[in-house]
Amino acid sequence: MDPLTEMNRPHSLPREIVLVHSSDIHVDDGRNDGTAALSAVLEAARALGADIILLAGDTFENNQLSAGVLDRAGALLANAGMPVVILPGNHDPALPNSVFIRGGFARLPNVRILGVTDEEAVPFPAFGVEIWGYAHRDYFDMPPLRGPRPRSTQWQIAIAHGHYEPPETRANPLRPSWVFGDEEIAATRADYLALGHWDRPMRVGNGVVPAFYSGSPELARSVNLVRLAAGGDVVVTREPLIRQDSSERRSERACSQSRPALLRNSRQAMRRAGGLWPGSPTSETAG
């Protein structure tokens, strides 16, 4: 069998798959270098041995950021050392002139952007994982969750950016935009739902699907560690961020590399993952 075909062939793995989930990082031009929170999340993911990083919306503060901060963010992403899946949120929707296009992030081999590099889903056959979700494509209201999606892998992870409303207040005419509730969560039939839009970490829904907000790294000071166990369990813990000064030093080192070196590091990370390229902490277990 051709090596590329074998690498991309879905199969069951006997080992645990490790995901790190964060959101609402809000890289911007206004605070320090604007990329410290992104650096801290990536540093934590490396320390935790993550296979894939999920960024569930509002990675960037807006679509008008300067070239300088986009270059710094691109350097950090290219040097993540693992695949990064990004969902555009209401602050950074997938517009034709979005930061994802202007910053060249779509060209980084280890970065996948829903609504930009991939329409709705990103498969990782070597991990037996598919990650799917619906990008914000403008600044107007939209349903963040639609499902289910036909399952083609052992694990299916949904990702969404919006506001959870419990049943008792769902009929409130003054509710925020980008709303979903228990019914939409259950309809995904996902093994884990990675949520963004809230700054505080929280589990939501009625328990049919494990649905978690990670909270923003600035306020939560943590990431969600999601372990997909070989036996079928999904174990979710909150893990603290690495010290900020360490992340800032790594950010400076990453930003000093040339563009060819960044692309080379990015490709090496994706080859290790076997992806398709034309492919305090609280523990909870969800059966």
Backbone as JSON, one array per atom type, in Angstrom:
{
  "sequence": "MDPLTEMNRPHSLPREIVLVHSSDIHVDDGRNDGTAALSAVLEAARALGADIILLAGDTFENNQLSAGVLDRAGALLANAGMPVVILPGNHDPALPNSVFIRGGFARLPNVRILGVTDEEAVPFPAFGVEIWGYAHRDYFDMPPLRGPRPRSTQWQIAIAHGHYEPPETRANPLRPSWVFGDEEIAATRADYLALGHWDRPMRVGNGVVPAFYSGSPELARSVNLVRLAAGGDVVVTREPLIRQDSSERRSERACSQSRPALLRNSRQAMRRAGGLWPGSPTSETAG",
  "N": [[0.84, -1.2, 0.0], [0.46, 2.27, -0.73], [2.5, 4.61, 1.05], [1.41, 7.16, 1.78], [-1.32, 6.72, 1.49], [-1.72, 4.76, 3.46], [-1.04, 6.24, 5.75], [-3.17, 8.01, 5.89], [-5.33, 6.39, 6.27], [-8.25, 5.53, 8.02], [-8.15, 4.14, 11.31], [-8.31, 2.12, 14.29], [-6.83, 3.06, 17.37], [-4.68, 1.81, 19.91], [-3.88, 3.46, 21.95], [-4.2, 6.3, 24.18], [-5.69, 9.38, 23.11], [-4.82, 12.76, 23.12], [-6.13, 15.9, 23.64], [-5.93, 19.45, 23.67], [-7.87, 22.13, 24.68], [-8.77, 25.43, 24.1], [-9.93, 28.88, 24.11], [-11.07, 32.15, 23.02], [-8.79, 33.79, 23.08], [-7.95, 36.22, 22.04], [-5.82, 37.62, 20.64], [-4.08, 40.63, 20.18], [-3.27, 44.11, 19.33], [-2.81, 45.71, 21.47], [-1.87, 45.02, 24.09], [1.05, 44.46, 25.75], [2.97, 42.37, 23.75], [0.8, 41.34, 22.58], [0.49, 38.65, 22.01], [0.89, 37.02, 24.17], [-0.96, 35.41, 25.6], [-1.67, 33.47, 23.7], [0.82, 32.27, 23.34], [1.15, 31.18, 25.93], [-0.89, 29.26, 26.01], [-0.11, 27.48, 23.95], [2.33, 26.66, 24.97], [1.49, 25.31, 27.29], [0.07, 23.22, 26.09], [2.12, 21.79, 24.84], [3.57, 20.98, 27.1], [1.73, 19.29, 28.26], [1.64, 17.21, 26.53], [-0.02, 17.17, 24.24], [-1.83, 15.91, 21.43], [-3.35, 17.26, 19.54], [-4.36, 20.64, 19.19], [-7.16, 22.59, 20.05], [-8.74, 25.53, 19.17], [-11.31, 27.4, 20.05], [-12.64, 29.65, 18.75], [-12.55, 33.28, 18.44], [-9.78, 33.63, 18.52], [-8.35, 35.78, 17.68], [-8.54, 39.29, 18.29], [-9.78, 41.03, 16.47], [-10.38, 41.6, 12.93], [-8.67, 43.48, 11.95], [-6.03, 43.62, 12.7], [-2.53, 44.49, 13.08], [0.23, 43.91, 10.78], [2.52, 43.22, 12.12], [1.79, 42.0, 14.64], [0.39, 39.85, 13.64], [2.41, 38.45, 12.32], [3.93, 37.65, 14.53], [2.09, 36.01, 15.86], [1.77, 34.06, 13.87], [4.31, 32.92, 13.84], [4.37, 31.67, 16.35], [2.29, 29.78, 16.07], [3.26, 28.21, 13.92], [5.4, 27.01, 15.14], [4.25, 25.37, 16.99], [4.44, 22.61, 17.23], [2.63, 20.62, 16.87], [-0.57, 19.66, 15.41], [-2.9, 22.34, 14.93], [-6.17, 23.28, 15.31], [-8.39, 25.69, 14.3], [-11.26, 27.57, 15.0], [-12.98, 30.14, 13.5], [-14.41, 32.93, 15.19], [-16.94, 35.21, 16.51], [-15.54, 37.58, 16.79], [-13.42, 37.29, 15.01], [-14.33, 36.56, 12.3], [-14.56, 34.4, 9.38], [-13.88, 36.05, 6.96], [-13.26, 37.33, 3.58], [-11.01, 39.01, 3.79], [-9.88, 38.34, 6.2], [-7.98, 37.93, 9.29], [-6.87, 35.44, 9.1], [-6.35, 35.03, 6.44], [-4.84, 37.34, 5.71], [-2.73, 37.09, 7.51], [-1.47, 34.81, 6.63], [-1.94, 32.36, 7.8], [-3.37, 30.21, 6.82], [-1.59, 28.99, 5.15], [0.16, 27.62, 6.72], [1.37, 24.46, 7.36], [0.67, 22.9, 9.64], [-1.62, 24.02, 10.62], [-5.08, 24.18, 10.7], [-8.02, 25.66, 9.58], [-11.28, 26.06, 10.16], [-13.77, 26.74, 7.78], [-11.99, 28.12, 6.26], [-9.41, 26.79, 5.47], [-10.61, 24.34, 5.53], [-13.88, 23.23, 4.95], [-16.02, 22.31, 6.77], [-15.08, 20.24, 8.38], [-12.27, 18.56, 9.85], [-10.27, 15.9, 9.28], [-8.34, 13.51, 11.1], [-6.99, 10.85, 10.43], [-4.89, 9.2, 11.38], [-5.09, 9.46, 14.09], [-7.62, 8.57, 14.45], [-9.63, 10.48, 14.62], [-12.07, 12.99, 14.03], [-12.64, 16.43, 13.63], [-15.13, 18.8, 13.81], [-17.09, 21.67, 12.85], [-18.82, 24.87, 12.67], [-17.84, 27.75, 11.19], [-17.91, 31.21, 12.14], [-18.88, 33.45, 9.71], [-19.42, 36.03, 9.19], [-20.51, 39.1, 10.77], [-23.0, 38.75, 11.77], [-25.92, 37.21, 13.29], [-25.98, 33.65, 13.8], [-26.57, 30.06, 13.71], [-24.66, 28.32, 15.95], [-24.39, 25.57, 16.3], [-25.05, 22.68, 14.46], [-26.33, 19.6, 13.63], [-26.69, 15.95, 13.63], [-23.34, 15.02, 12.45], [-22.42, 12.72, 9.95], [-20.71, 9.86, 11.13], [-17.37, 8.95, 10.67], [-15.08, 8.21, 11.84], [-13.33, 6.86, 14.72], [-13.42, 8.61, 16.89], [-15.3, 11.56, 17.4], [-15.22, 14.98, 17.4], [-16.83, 17.92, 18.22], [-16.92, 21.46, 17.64], [-17.63, 24.74, 18.68], [-18.71, 28.18, 18.7], [-20.36, 30.23, 20.7], [-23.36, 31.16, 22.57], [-24.54, 29.47, 25.32], [-27.79, 28.65, 26.31], [-29.87, 27.79, 28.92], [-32.75, 25.55, 29.28], [-34.79, 26.82, 30.79], [-34.59, 29.54, 30.34], [-34.55, 29.89, 27.65], [-36.57, 30.93, 26.03], [-36.44, 33.62, 26.37], [-36.87, 36.82, 25.06], [-34.83, 38.66, 24.97], [-32.45, 37.42, 24.78], [-28.93, 36.72, 24.1], [-27.08, 36.8, 20.93], [-26.13, 34.1, 18.64], [-26.99, 31.62, 19.77], [-27.45, 28.51, 21.47], [-28.74, 25.41, 22.79], [-29.66, 22.74, 25.07], [-30.87, 20.87, 23.37], [-29.64, 21.24, 20.85], [-26.98, 20.66, 21.54], [-27.13, 17.92, 22.28], [-27.9, 16.89, 19.81], [-25.58, 16.88, 18.3], [-24.22, 14.54, 18.86], [-21.6, 14.12, 19.55], [-18.36, 13.08, 20.81], [-17.06, 14.85, 22.38], [-17.66, 18.27, 23.02], [-16.24, 21.18, 22.18], [-16.27, 24.35, 23.39], [-16.49, 27.89, 22.85], [-16.61, 31.42, 23.68], [-17.51, 32.19, 26.15], [-15.91, 33.67, 28.95], [-15.39, 32.35, 31.28], [-14.57, 29.09, 32.53], [-16.64, 26.24, 32.1], [-18.9, 23.49, 32.45], [-21.63, 22.61, 30.41], [-25.06, 21.98, 29.39], [-27.13, 18.97, 29.32], [-25.78, 16.69, 29.9], [-25.85, 14.64, 28.06], [-24.07, 14.88, 25.93], [-20.66, 15.51, 26.47], [-20.02, 18.74, 27.11], [-18.09, 21.56, 27.09], [-17.05, 24.8, 28.07], [-13.93, 26.36, 27.72], [-13.14, 28.73, 28.78], [-11.47, 31.95, 28.8], [-7.92, 32.2, 28.4], [-6.77, 34.32, 29.77], [-8.48, 34.97, 31.91], [-9.43, 32.49, 32.96], [-7.05, 31.18, 33.36], [-6.2, 28.67, 32.59], [-6.32, 25.59, 30.67], [-8.46, 23.3, 28.91], [-7.94, 19.92, 29.26], [-8.35, 17.15, 27.34], [-8.84, 13.8, 27.34], [-8.98, 11.09, 25.32], [-9.76, 8.03, 25.89], [-8.48, 4.71, 25.33], [-10.32, 2.77, 25.99], [-12.74, 3.97, 25.52], [-13.71, 5.97, 27.18], [-14.12, 9.48, 27.95], [-12.16, 11.83, 29.34], [-12.03, 14.78, 31.1], [-10.14, 17.46, 32.18], [-9.23, 20.45, 33.96], [-6.34, 22.28, 33.42], [-3.59, 24.11, 34.66], [-2.13, 27.08, 33.21], [1.21, 27.42, 31.91], [3.83, 29.36, 33.4], [3.67, 32.83, 32.64], [5.94, 34.4, 31.93], [7.75, 32.52, 30.96], [6.41, 31.71, 28.65], [6.45, 34.07, 27.18], [9.18, 34.34, 26.63], [9.53, 32.13, 24.95], [7.89, 32.98, 22.89], [9.36, 35.15, 21.89], [11.63, 33.79, 20.91], [10.49, 32.17, 18.94], [9.53, 34.08, 17.14], [11.82, 35.05, 16.04], [12.64, 33.42, 14.03], [13.08, 32.56, 10.56], [10.76, 32.8, 7.76], [10.87, 30.48, 5.96], [11.94, 28.6, 7.78], [9.9, 28.47, 9.68], [7.77, 27.38, 8.17], [8.92, 24.9, 7.6], [9.15, 23.73, 10.18], [6.44, 23.62, 10.8], [5.44, 21.81, 8.87], [6.81, 19.5, 9.67], [5.61, 18.98, 12.14], [3.0, 18.3, 11.34], [3.49, 16.02, 9.8], [4.34, 14.23, 11.76], [1.92, 13.94, 13.06], [0.39, 12.66, 11.19], [-1.61, 13.81, 9.65], [-4.11, 14.9, 7.23], [-2.91, 16.31, 4.4], [-3.2, 17.99, 1.48], [-4.59, 16.78, 3.83], [-6.19, 23.31, 42.49], [-7.31, 21.58, 39.44], [-10.2, 20.05, 37.91], [-11.56, 16.9, 37.4], [-13.48, 15.13, 35.0], [-15.36, 12.41, 33.82], [-16.78, 11.17, 30.91], [-18.95, 8.82, 29.73]],
  "CA": [[0.0, 0.0, 0.0], [1.2, 3.52, -0.78], [2.67, 5.14, 2.42], [0.49, 8.25, 2.05], [-2.64, 6.12, 1.68], [-1.71, 4.1, 4.76], [-1.01, 7.27, 6.78], [-4.46, 8.66, 5.96], [-6.39, 5.39, 6.39], [-8.81, 5.47, 9.37], [-7.94, 2.9, 12.02], [-8.41, 2.26, 15.73], [-5.54, 3.13, 18.03], [-4.75, 1.27, 21.26], [-3.42, 4.42, 22.94], [-5.01, 7.47, 24.48], [-5.51, 10.57, 22.3], [-4.83, 13.9, 24.03], [-6.48, 17.18, 23.04], [-5.97, 20.64, 24.53], [-8.93, 23.02, 24.2], [-8.8, 26.8, 24.64], [-10.73, 29.78, 23.28], [-11.15, 33.55, 23.45], [-7.43, 34.24, 23.36], [-7.99, 37.65, 21.7], [-4.55, 38.24, 20.23], [-4.36, 42.0, 19.74], [-2.15, 45.04, 19.21], [-2.79, 46.69, 22.54], [-1.34, 44.62, 25.39], [2.39, 43.89, 25.59], [3.13, 42.05, 22.33], [-0.49, 40.88, 22.11], [0.46, 37.21, 21.75], [1.32, 36.29, 25.37], [-1.92, 34.36, 25.96], [-1.5, 32.39, 22.72], [2.07, 31.59, 23.69], [0.94, 30.4, 27.14], [-1.72, 28.1, 25.67], [0.71, 26.54, 23.18], [3.33, 26.11, 25.9], [0.8, 24.34, 28.13], [-0.25, 22.05, 25.26], [3.34, 21.0, 24.68], [3.89, 20.37, 28.38], [0.74, 18.26, 28.54], [1.77, 16.15, 25.54], [-1.2, 17.15, 23.39], [-1.74, 15.49, 20.04], [-4.02, 18.28, 18.73], [-4.86, 21.81, 19.92], [-8.42, 23.14, 19.56], [-8.98, 26.92, 19.55], [-12.74, 27.45, 19.76], [-13.18, 30.96, 18.41], [-11.98, 34.53, 18.94], [-8.32, 33.58, 18.71], [-7.89, 37.14, 17.42], [-9.46, 40.32, 18.77], [-10.55, 41.53, 15.33], [-9.77, 41.34, 11.62], [-7.89, 44.65, 11.52], [-4.76, 43.63, 13.43], [-1.36, 44.89, 12.3], [1.06, 42.84, 10.22], [3.51, 42.81, 13.12], [1.24, 41.03, 15.59], [0.05, 38.64, 12.88], [3.67, 37.72, 12.11], [4.3, 37.01, 15.79], [1.16, 34.9, 16.09], [2.08, 33.01, 12.91], [5.53, 32.23, 14.28], [4.0, 30.79, 17.45], [1.5, 28.65, 15.55], [4.12, 27.35, 13.11], [6.3, 26.29, 16.04], [3.46, 24.71, 18.04], [4.92, 21.25, 17.38], [1.49, 19.71, 16.73], [-1.65, 20.3, 14.65], [-3.76, 23.32, 15.6], [-7.43, 23.48, 14.61], [-8.93, 26.98, 14.71], [-12.61, 27.94, 14.57], [-13.25, 31.58, 13.54], [-15.53, 33.31, 16.05], [-17.63, 36.46, 16.17], [-14.54, 38.65, 16.71], [-12.51, 37.06, 13.88], [-15.03, 35.7, 11.33], [-13.82, 33.98, 8.18], [-14.15, 36.95, 5.84], [-12.21, 37.25, 2.55], [-9.82, 39.75, 4.22], [-9.71, 38.05, 7.63], [-6.6, 37.76, 9.77], [-6.38, 34.12, 8.69], [-5.83, 35.2, 5.09], [-3.78, 38.35, 5.72], [-1.59, 36.61, 8.28], [-0.86, 33.65, 6.01], [-2.07, 31.17, 8.64], [-3.88, 29.11, 6.01], [-0.47, 28.33, 4.46], [0.97, 26.84, 7.67], [0.93, 23.06, 7.19], [0.11, 22.29, 10.84], [-2.77, 24.8, 11.05], [-6.31, 23.99, 9.94], [-8.97, 26.7, 9.95], [-12.61, 25.74, 9.65], [-14.29, 27.84, 7.0], [-10.92, 28.71, 5.44], [-8.7, 25.66, 4.85], [-11.53, 23.2, 5.51], [-15.23, 23.79, 5.0], [-16.74, 22.0, 8.0], [-14.5, 19.17, 9.17], [-10.85, 18.25, 9.69], [-10.02, 14.52, 9.7], [-6.99, 13.07, 11.48], [-7.13, 9.39, 10.43], [-3.87, 8.54, 12.19], [-5.58, 9.48, 15.47], [-8.99, 8.13, 14.51], [-10.38, 11.65, 15.11], [-12.56, 14.05, 13.15], [-13.06, 17.64, 14.33], [-16.03, 19.51, 12.91], [-17.8, 22.81, 13.39], [-19.27, 25.88, 11.71], [-17.18, 29.02, 11.43], [-18.58, 32.48, 11.92], [-18.44, 33.95, 8.41], [-19.69, 37.47, 9.16], [-20.75, 39.62, 12.11], [-24.42, 38.61, 12.04], [-26.31, 36.03, 14.06], [-25.96, 32.36, 13.09], [-26.65, 28.93, 14.64], [-23.31, 27.75, 16.1], [-24.42, 24.1, 16.28], [-25.94, 21.96, 13.56], [-25.84, 18.22, 13.66], [-25.34, 15.4, 13.74], [-22.55, 14.79, 11.25], [-22.15, 11.28, 9.8], [-19.46, 9.47, 11.78], [-16.47, 8.16, 9.84], [-13.88, 7.94, 12.64], [-13.6, 6.33, 16.06], [-13.75, 9.75, 17.75], [-15.82, 12.74, 16.72], [-15.16, 16.15, 18.27], [-17.49, 19.11, 17.68], [-16.38, 22.71, 18.15], [-18.6, 25.79, 18.39], [-18.48, 29.45, 19.39], [-21.65, 30.86, 20.9], [-23.89, 31.33, 23.91], [-25.44, 28.43, 25.81], [-28.96, 29.1, 27.05], [-30.58, 26.64, 29.48], [-34.16, 25.48, 28.85], [-35.69, 27.7, 31.52], [-34.51, 30.92, 29.85], [-34.37, 29.86, 26.19], [-37.6, 31.73, 25.37], [-36.24, 35.05, 26.67], [-36.69, 37.56, 23.8], [-33.65, 39.52, 25.06], [-31.25, 36.57, 24.86], [-27.85, 37.12, 23.18], [-26.98, 36.13, 19.63], [-25.32, 32.88, 18.53], [-27.51, 30.84, 20.89], [-27.78, 27.09, 21.35], [-29.16, 24.86, 24.07], [-29.48, 21.3, 25.31], [-31.29, 20.09, 22.21], [-28.59, 21.33, 19.82], [-25.81, 19.93, 22.03], [-27.4, 16.48, 22.16], [-28.0, 16.51, 18.4], [-24.25, 16.69, 17.69], [-23.78, 13.16, 19.13], [-20.14, 14.15, 19.58], [-17.71, 12.55, 22.0], [-16.72, 16.03, 23.18], [-18.01, 19.53, 22.38], [-15.33, 22.24, 22.62], [-17.02, 25.59, 23.26], [-15.89, 29.19, 23.09], [-17.43, 32.63, 23.76], [-17.56, 32.56, 27.56], [-14.58, 33.84, 29.54], [-15.2, 31.45, 32.42], [-14.7, 27.68, 32.17], [-17.87, 25.65, 32.65], [-19.59, 22.42, 31.73], [-23.01, 22.99, 30.16], [-25.88, 20.95, 28.78], [-27.8, 18.02, 30.2], [-24.92, 15.54, 30.12], [-25.9, 13.66, 26.96], [-22.77, 15.08, 25.27], [-19.79, 16.32, 27.32], [-19.88, 20.04, 26.47], [-17.32, 22.38, 28.0], [-16.33, 26.03, 27.76], [-12.59, 26.4, 28.32], [-12.84, 30.04, 29.34], [-10.32, 32.62, 28.2], [-6.7, 31.96, 29.19], [-6.46, 35.46, 30.63], [-9.28, 34.92, 33.13], [-9.47, 31.13, 33.52], [-5.66, 30.78, 33.66], [-6.13, 27.21, 32.43], [-6.83, 25.0, 29.44], [-9.13, 22.01, 29.1], [-7.23, 18.74, 28.78], [-9.34, 16.14, 26.98], [-8.18, 12.53, 27.07], [-9.85, 10.1, 24.68], [-9.14, 6.78, 26.34], [-8.63, 3.57, 24.42], [-11.52, 2.03, 26.36], [-13.94, 4.69, 25.12], [-14.04, 7.07, 28.09], [-13.62, 10.83, 27.69], [-11.8, 12.41, 30.63], [-11.78, 16.21, 30.91], [-9.6, 18.15, 33.34], [-8.67, 21.79, 33.79], [-4.92, 22.27, 33.74], [-3.11, 25.49, 34.71], [-1.17, 27.54, 32.22], [2.6, 27.59, 32.27], [4.1, 30.76, 33.77], [3.62, 33.73, 31.49], [7.26, 34.88, 31.49], [8.32, 31.46, 30.13], [5.74, 31.76, 27.36], [6.9, 35.24, 26.45], [10.51, 34.06, 26.1], [9.35, 31.25, 23.8], [7.34, 33.8, 21.82], [10.46, 35.91, 21.28], [12.48, 32.88, 20.14], [9.76, 31.74, 17.74], [9.38, 35.19, 16.21], [13.11, 35.38, 15.45], [12.93, 32.49, 12.96], [12.71, 32.97, 9.21], [9.54, 32.19, 7.23], [11.11, 29.09, 5.53], [12.12, 27.74, 8.95], [8.58, 28.28, 10.28], [7.02, 26.44, 7.34], [9.53, 23.59, 7.76], [8.73, 23.22, 11.48], [5.01, 23.35, 10.71], [5.26, 20.57, 8.1], [7.3, 18.38, 10.47], [4.59, 18.7, 13.15], [1.88, 17.61, 10.73], [3.91, 14.67, 9.4], [4.31, 13.4, 12.96], [0.53, 13.68, 13.41], [-0.26, 11.87, 10.17], [-2.81, 14.49, 9.2], [-4.36, 14.97, 5.77], [-2.49, 17.56, 3.77], [-3.26, 17.5, 0.06], [-4.65, 16.33, 5.13], [-7.38, 23.41, 41.86], [-8.01, 21.04, 38.3], [-11.33, 19.17, 38.16], [-11.63, 15.82, 36.4], [-14.8, 14.57, 34.71], [-15.35, 11.33, 32.83], [-18.04, 11.0, 30.19], [-18.97, 7.52, 29.07]],
  "C": [[0.87, 1.24, 0.0], [1.31, 4.12, 0.62], [1.7, 6.26, 2.74], [-0.92, 7.72, 2.28], [-2.75, 5.46, 3.04], [-1.78, 5.13, 5.88], [-2.39, 7.88, 6.98], [-5.62, 7.68, 6.12], [-6.93, 5.37, 7.82], [-8.53, 4.11, 10.02], [-8.05, 3.17, 13.52], [-7.01, 2.22, 16.34], [-5.67, 2.59, 19.44], [-4.41, 2.3, 22.32], [-4.42, 5.57, 23.12], [-4.67, 8.62, 23.53], [-5.71, 11.78, 23.21], [-5.1, 15.19, 23.24], [-6.35, 18.28, 24.1], [-6.92, 21.64, 23.89], [-8.82, 24.37, 24.91], [-9.65, 27.64, 23.71], [-10.55, 31.2, 23.78], [-9.78, 34.08, 23.89], [-7.28, 35.72, 23.07], [-6.6, 38.25, 21.51], [-4.85, 39.63, 19.7], [-3.09, 42.85, 19.7], [-1.9, 45.83, 20.48], [-2.11, 46.31, 23.82], [-0.01, 43.9, 25.21], [2.62, 43.61, 24.11], [1.83, 41.49, 21.75], [-0.61, 39.39, 21.91], [0.79, 36.38, 22.99], [0.35, 35.16, 25.72], [-1.83, 33.18, 24.99], [-0.26, 31.59, 23.04], [1.88, 30.7, 24.91], [0.12, 29.15, 26.86], [-0.9, 27.06, 24.92], [1.76, 25.88, 24.07], [2.7, 25.04, 26.79], [0.49, 23.07, 27.34], [0.97, 21.17, 25.06], [3.68, 20.27, 25.98], [2.95, 19.21, 28.72], [0.77, 17.11, 27.53], [0.58, 16.04, 24.6], [-0.88, 16.62, 22.0], [-2.29, 16.56, 19.1], [-4.46, 19.4, 19.66], [-6.13, 22.3, 19.24], [-8.56, 24.57, 20.07], [-10.39, 27.29, 19.09], [-13.26, 28.88, 19.63], [-12.53, 32.13, 19.12], [-10.51, 34.36, 19.35], [-7.74, 34.97, 18.55], [-8.97, 38.15, 17.82], [-10.34, 40.88, 17.66], [-9.79, 41.22, 14.04], [-8.96, 42.51, 11.09], [-6.53, 44.73, 12.2], [-3.59, 43.94, 12.5], [-0.58, 43.67, 11.81], [2.05, 42.33, 11.26], [2.98, 41.77, 14.08], [0.82, 39.75, 14.89], [1.29, 37.8, 12.6], [4.07, 36.98, 13.38], [3.38, 35.83, 16.1], [1.46, 33.74, 15.13], [3.32, 32.22, 13.3], [5.21, 31.26, 15.41], [3.24, 29.58, 16.96], [2.36, 27.69, 14.76], [5.03, 26.49, 13.97], [5.55, 25.55, 17.15], [3.94, 23.28, 18.28], [3.83, 20.2, 17.25], [0.42, 20.39, 15.89], [-2.46, 21.24, 15.53], [-5.0, 23.49, 14.73], [-8.1, 24.73, 15.17], [-10.34, 27.14, 14.14], [-12.73, 29.46, 14.61], [-14.5, 31.89, 14.35], [-16.16, 34.62, 15.63], [-16.68, 37.65, 16.13], [-13.66, 38.52, 15.47], [-13.17, 36.16, 12.83], [-14.21, 35.46, 10.07], [-14.25, 34.79, 6.96], [-13.04, 36.83, 4.8], [-10.91, 37.96, 2.94], [-9.52, 39.51, 5.69], [-8.23, 37.94, 7.99], [-6.02, 36.43, 9.3], [-5.79, 34.17, 7.29], [-4.66, 36.17, 5.1], [-2.53, 37.88, 6.44], [-0.9, 35.4, 7.68], [-1.01, 32.37, 6.81], [-2.58, 29.96, 7.86], [-2.78, 28.37, 5.27], [0.41, 27.52, 5.4], [0.5, 25.39, 7.66], [0.33, 22.43, 8.43], [-1.13, 23.0, 11.35], [-3.94, 24.54, 10.12], [-7.34, 24.97, 10.47], [-10.31, 26.36, 9.32], [-13.2, 26.96, 8.96], [-13.27, 28.52, 6.12], [-10.14, 27.6, 4.73], [-9.6, 24.45, 4.68], [-12.93, 23.74, 5.73], [-15.9, 23.57, 6.35], [-16.03, 21.0, 8.9], [-13.02, 18.97, 8.83], [-10.62, 16.82, 10.17], [-8.55, 14.31, 10.06], [-7.03, 11.54, 11.57], [-6.09, 8.67, 11.3], [-4.25, 8.5, 13.66], [-6.99, 8.9, 15.59], [-9.94, 9.23, 14.96], [-10.84, 12.5, 13.94], [-13.03, 15.21, 14.01], [-13.92, 18.46, 13.39], [-16.73, 20.66, 13.64], [-18.1, 23.82, 12.3], [-18.68, 27.24, 12.08], [-18.17, 30.17, 11.36], [-18.0, 33.06, 10.62], [-18.75, 35.43, 8.22], [-19.99, 37.89, 10.6], [-22.22, 39.49, 12.52], [-24.69, 37.33, 12.81], [-26.26, 34.78, 13.17], [-26.1, 31.25, 14.13], [-25.27, 28.27, 14.78], [-23.27, 26.23, 15.98], [-25.46, 23.61, 15.3], [-25.44, 20.52, 13.5], [-27.0, 17.25, 13.61], [-24.63, 15.34, 12.39], [-22.3, 13.29, 11.14], [-20.77, 10.92, 10.35], [-18.64, 8.57, 10.85], [-15.19, 7.78, 10.58], [-14.29, 7.41, 14.01], [-14.07, 7.44, 16.98], [-14.26, 10.9, 16.9], [-15.92, 13.89, 17.72], [-15.85, 17.31, 17.56], [-16.91, 20.35, 18.36], [-17.33, 23.83, 17.74], [-18.28, 27.03, 19.23], [-19.83, 30.16, 19.49], [-22.09, 30.81, 22.35], [-24.86, 30.21, 24.26], [-26.57, 29.05, 26.61], [-29.68, 27.88, 27.59], [-32.06, 26.68, 29.14], [-35.05, 26.51, 29.52], [-35.64, 29.15, 31.05], [-34.39, 31.0, 28.33], [-35.38, 30.76, 25.48], [-37.46, 33.23, 25.62], [-36.01, 35.83, 25.38], [-35.45, 38.44, 23.79], [-32.36, 38.7, 25.11], [-30.2, 37.03, 23.85], [-27.94, 36.4, 21.83], [-26.15, 34.86, 19.74], [-25.68, 31.88, 19.63], [-27.69, 29.38, 20.49], [-28.16, 26.59, 22.74], [-28.97, 23.36, 24.13], [-29.82, 20.47, 24.08], [-30.22, 20.08, 21.13], [-27.32, 20.59, 20.25], [-26.0, 18.44, 21.84], [-27.41, 16.02, 20.71], [-26.65, 16.31, 17.74], [-23.79, 15.24, 17.8], [-22.26, 13.05, 19.19], [-19.62, 13.48, 20.85], [-17.26, 13.66, 22.93], [-17.1, 17.25, 22.37], [-17.15, 20.63, 22.99], [-16.0, 23.59, 22.34], [-16.16, 26.82, 23.54], [-16.96, 30.26, 23.14], [-17.57, 33.1, 25.2], [-16.14, 32.66, 28.11], [-14.33, 32.9, 30.71], [-15.36, 30.0, 31.98], [-15.93, 27.08, 32.83], [-18.32, 24.49, 31.78], [-21.05, 22.82, 31.59], [-23.75, 21.82, 29.52], [-26.46, 20.0, 29.8], [-27.01, 16.73, 30.39], [-24.95, 14.5, 29.03], [-24.59, 13.68, 26.17], [-21.91, 15.9, 26.23], [-19.44, 17.64, 26.62], [-19.24, 21.0, 27.46], [-16.87, 23.68, 27.35], [-14.97, 25.93, 28.44], [-12.38, 27.67, 29.12], [-11.64, 30.65, 28.65], [-9.08, 32.34, 29.03], [-6.39, 33.1, 30.14], [-7.22, 35.4, 31.95], [-9.31, 33.54, 33.76], [-8.1, 30.69, 34.0], [-5.48, 29.27, 33.54], [-6.55, 26.85, 31.01], [-7.6, 23.75, 29.82], [-8.27, 20.92, 28.48], [-8.25, 17.64, 28.57], [-8.61, 14.87, 26.59], [-9.21, 11.54, 26.54], [-9.22, 8.74, 24.92], [-9.42, 5.64, 25.38], [-9.88, 2.77, 24.72], [-12.82, 2.73, 26.02], [-14.35, 5.82, 26.03], [-13.45, 8.38, 27.59], [-13.41, 11.49, 29.04], [-11.37, 13.85, 30.41], [-11.28, 16.79, 32.23], [-9.22, 19.58, 32.98], [-7.23, 21.77, 34.27], [-4.39, 23.71, 33.69], [-2.14, 25.81, 33.59], [0.23, 27.57, 32.79], [2.81, 29.06, 32.61], [4.24, 31.64, 32.55], [5.0, 34.15, 31.01], [7.96, 33.83, 30.64], [7.73, 31.49, 28.73], [6.22, 32.94, 26.53], [8.3, 35.03, 25.88], [10.42, 33.15, 24.89], [8.8, 32.03, 22.62], [8.44, 34.57, 21.11], [11.35, 35.02, 20.44], [11.79, 32.48, 18.84], [9.73, 32.84, 16.7], [10.69, 35.55, 15.53], [13.45, 34.47, 14.27], [12.45, 33.02, 11.62], [11.44, 32.27, 8.77], [9.8, 30.77, 6.7], [11.28, 28.14, 6.71], [10.78, 27.47, 9.62], [7.77, 27.27, 9.49], [7.57, 25.02, 7.48], [9.1, 22.96, 9.09], [7.26, 22.82, 11.47], [4.75, 22.04, 9.97], [5.71, 19.35, 8.91], [6.27, 17.99, 11.53], [3.44, 17.92, 12.54], [2.26, 16.22, 10.26], [3.88, 13.73, 10.6], [2.88, 13.03, 13.33], [-0.16, 12.8, 12.39], [-1.54, 12.49, 9.66], [-2.93, 14.5, 7.69], [-3.88, 16.31, 5.24], [-2.36, 17.27, 2.3], [-1.98, 17.13, -0.65], [-4.35, 16.23, 6.42], [-8.07, 22.53, 40.9], [-9.1, 20.05, 38.7], [-11.43, 18.14, 37.05], [-13.06, 15.35, 36.25], [-14.64, 13.5, 33.64], [-16.73, 11.21, 32.22], [-18.0, 9.67, 29.44], [-19.49, 7.61, 27.65]]
}
